[in-house]
Amino acid sequence: MTPSTAACASKRAGPDIGKIGRSALDEHSRLACTEALDDGRAVIAVAFRHRAVAFFPTTASPRSAAS
């Protein structure tokens, strides 16, 4: 962690401190899937990607499914 990152992190409070945010966006519906992850390792990021890909078909609207 760089000194400026450490300084900013020390000023924040809450349960998600030290978490890394990941988001996946469906550009057609503008629906986003976002999670706060414990770290940025590739294995964690790939697992998020799999969850996000599985999330979008379950939320498809009838209009977007017909397109």
N, C-alpha and C positions, 0 to 999 in steps of 0.2 A: 504494500500500500504506500502510495506517495505521501509526503507530509501534508499536502493540501487535502488529499482524500481523507486522511486520518483526522485532520482538524474538522472537516465538515461532518464526518461520521460521529465525532464526539459531541457535536451540538444537537444531533437529532435524538429523539426518544421514541420508543414504541416497539412493538413485538417484531417488526420486520427489519430491524437494524442488522446489517451484515448480510442481508439477502440480496440476490441478484434478480432483477425483474426480466422476464422473458415474455414476449407477446408474439402472437401469430394473427394475421389479419386476412379475412376473406374480403378481397377488394370488391367483389360483386355485391355482397349484402352489407358490407362495412361492419361486419360482426368481428369482434376480437376475442381471442382467448388469451388471458394473461395469468401468469403465476409468479409468485415470489419464491425463488429457489435458494437452497442453502449455499451453493457454490456454482462456479462456472465450468466445472469439468465437462468434457465432451460427452461422457456417459449420461450425465444429468441433462444436458441440453438435448441430446438425442431422445431421451425418454420423454421430455416435454414435447418435442416435435411429434412423437407418436401419439401422445394424448391429445394434442391439438388437432391432428389430422382426424382422429376418431371423433372428436367433439363436433366438428363442422357438419358432417352429414346428418347428425342427430338433431341439428337446429335449423335445417334447411326449410325455408318457407315454401308453400305450394307454388308460388310464382317463380322462385329461383330454381326449383326442381324441374319446372316445365321448360326453362330456357335451354 
